[in-house]
Amino acid sequence: MTTGPMDAATITRHALRDGFGRVIAVGGDGTINEVVNGFFQNGIAINPEAELALLTYALAATSAERSDRPDVGRIAREDRQRPYTADRRRAADVRLT
């Protein structure tokens, strides 16, 4: 659980240094951004073999589920209820600036 800015990056760095090979990020684009940044220290990958799993959960998605428009709420609920058990690994390039 994060409590402030860049907490997710710090937690991720500690986990990778402690030998964890997979980090699961639960949140929106801000949280995921911080977690991705945590995979690197001074522009170098802490563990190049580590994996990132994403479980998107953002205020916007929660608000959409509660929408008065049935089509918006239904789509948000269906998206959230998709099974996360499938192996959907993808390699990704990260541009460091």
N, C-alpha and C positions, 0 to 999 in steps of 0.2 A: 504494500500500500504506500502510495506517495503522499507526501505532506506539503511539498513545495516545488518550486522550479528546479529542474534538472535532477530531481530525486530518482526518476526512472533510469536516467543514464548512469548515475552512481550505483544504484542497485544492480543494474546489468553488468557493469564492470566488475563489481565484487563477485557476482555469480560466475562469470566467465573465468576470472582468476582463480576461483575456488574449484574449478574443474567441471562446472556444469556445461553440457554440450547443447542444451536447448533452452531458450528463453521464451516464455509465453507472455505476450503483451496483451492486456485487456484494457481497451480504451479507444479513444478516438484518434484523430490524426496527430494531435499534440503529444499524446502519450507514446504513440508509435514512433514519432520523430525522435523523442528523447531516448527511447530504447535502442533504436538504430544507432544513434550517436554513441551510446554506451558500448557498442561492439568495438569501438576504436579508442585508442589512446595515442595522442600526438600523430594522428593520421595513419596509424598502423593497427591492423586487426589484432585484437587480443587473442582470439582463437579463430583462425580462418575456417575451421571445419564446423564451427558452431551454427546452429539453426535458430531461426526466429519463427515462432508460431503466432498467428494473429487471431484474436477474438475481438472483433470490433464491437464496441459498446459505447456509444456516444450519446450525449444529450439530444442531439438532433434525431437519432434513431428512436430514442425513447419517446420523444415528442411526436414523431410520426406515427408511432403505434397508437397513441392516444388521440390521433387526429379525428375530427368530426367527419372527414371525408373517408368513406368506407374503403375506397380503392387504395388510398395512401396507407391507411392503417393495416390493411390486409397484406400489402406488399412488404411492409416493414416487419410484420409478424412472421411471414413466410421466410424472409431472409434470415431472421434471427433463429428460426427453428431448423434451418438446414443442418444436417448432421456434420459434425466436425471430425468424424472418425476416418473419413476418406484420406488417403495419402495424396495430398496435392502439393508436393514439393516442387519448388521452382527456384532455379538459380537466379540471382539478381546482382547486377552491378551497382556499386555505390560510388557516386562522384564526390570526392572530398574537395571542399573549397577553403 
